[in-house]
Amino acid sequence: VEEVSLLLNLRHKHVVQAYGVSETGALVMELCGLGTLEALLSSGSPFSDSAMARGVAQGIAYIHSQKVFHCDLKPSNILVTEGLEPKLADFG
């Protein structure tokens, strides 16, 4: 519940957008079609590592400005959109 209310109040292009909770209690959030950064790294697909790192850093700077801290930041908690934009996720 705390993660949901937190995500509903964060708005940044590098933080996953939460829309609410389904009737079954699942978090409803934006689709990040490439999955996790961990999966992208494992696949060997080409991408700009500097652009990815910059996006992650911008997301971290934003959440810190909101007095929010991601205590489990790792590639499996960064989602990637079809446009190769990283999104911080899994704040729980």
C-alpha positions in Angstrom: 0.0 0.0 0.0 2.8 2.4 0.8 4.6 1.8 -2.5 1.3 2.4 -4.4 0.6 5.8 -2.7 4.3 6.7 -3.2 4.3 5.9 -6.9 0.9 7.7 -7.5 2.5 10.9 -6.3 5.8 10.7 -8.3 5.8 12.2 -11.8 9.0 11.9 -13.8 9.9 10.5 -17.2 12.4 8.1 -15.5 10.1 6.8 -12.8 7.5 4.2 -13.7 4.0 5.8 -13.8 1.4 4.1 -11.5 -2.2 4.4 -12.3 -3.8 2.7 -9.4 -4.7 -0.7 -8.0 -6.9 -3.3 -9.7 -9.8 -5.1 -8.1 -7.5 -8.0 -7.3 -5.0 -5.7 -5.6 -2.4 -5.7 -8.4 -0.5 -2.4 -9.2 -1.6 -1.0 -12.5 1.3 0.9 -14.1 2.6 2.0 -17.5 3.8 -0.7 -19.9 7.6 -0.9 -20.2 7.8 -3.2 -23.2 11.4 -4.3 -23.0 11.1 -5.6 -19.5 13.9 -5.0 -17.0 17.4 -3.6 -17.5 18.7 -6.9 -16.2 17.0 -8.8 -19.1 18.2 -6.2 -21.6 21.8 -6.6 -20.4 21.5 -10.4 -20.6 20.1 -10.3 -24.1 23.1 -8.6 -25.5 20.8 -6.1 -27.4 22.7 -2.9 -28.3 21.8 0.3 -26.4 23.5 3.4 -25.3 24.9 2.7 -21.8 25.6 6.4 -21.3 22.0 7.4 -22.1 20.7 4.6 -19.9 22.9 5.7 -17.0 21.9 9.3 -17.5 18.2 8.4 -17.4 18.7 6.4 -14.2 20.7 9.3 -12.6 17.9 11.7 -13.5 15.3 9.5 -12.0 17.3 9.1 -8.8 17.9 12.9 -8.6 14.1 13.5 -9.0 13.1 11.0 -6.3 15.7 12.4 -3.9 14.3 15.9 -4.5 11.0 14.5 -3.4 12.6 13.0 -0.2 12.1 9.5 -1.5 14.9 6.9 -1.5 15.1 3.7 -3.6 16.6 1.2 -1.2 16.9 -1.6 -3.7 18.3 -0.1 -6.9 19.5 -2.8 -9.2 19.0 -3.7 -12.9 16.0 -5.9 -12.2 14.2 -2.9 -10.6 14.8 -0.7 -13.6 12.2 -1.1 -16.4 12.9 -0.2 -20.0 10.4 1.2 -22.5 10.3 0.4 -26.2 12.1 3.7 -26.7 15.0 2.6 -24.5 14.0 4.9 -21.7 14.8 3.6 -18.2 12.2 3.8 -15.5 12.9 3.3 -11.8 10.5 0.7 -10.3 9.8 -1.5 -7.3 10.2 0.9 -4.5 8.8 -1.6 -2.0 
